[in-house]
């Protein structure tokens, strides 16, 4: 039986999201969340947005495409304050 471990490890390294890119994505997510919260506080204070990470980022299975593209899915939910 062929030992393909090295090939799979090389491929995993090729498609994995690096720590620098992952940190930038998380920073962008946090910044966007702040902007959304502020906008609703200023324009519709009766609504309070809540967020929930979804998709491959939540499942820790995110990958980069050969064009170095990846994403982070962040669900936003609105609950009216009573």
Buried (B, 14 or more C-beta within 10 A) or exposed (E): EEEEEEEEEEEEEEEBBEEEBBEEBEEEBEEBBEEBBEEBEEEEEEEBBEBEEEEBBBEEEBEBEEEEEBEBEBEEEEEEEE
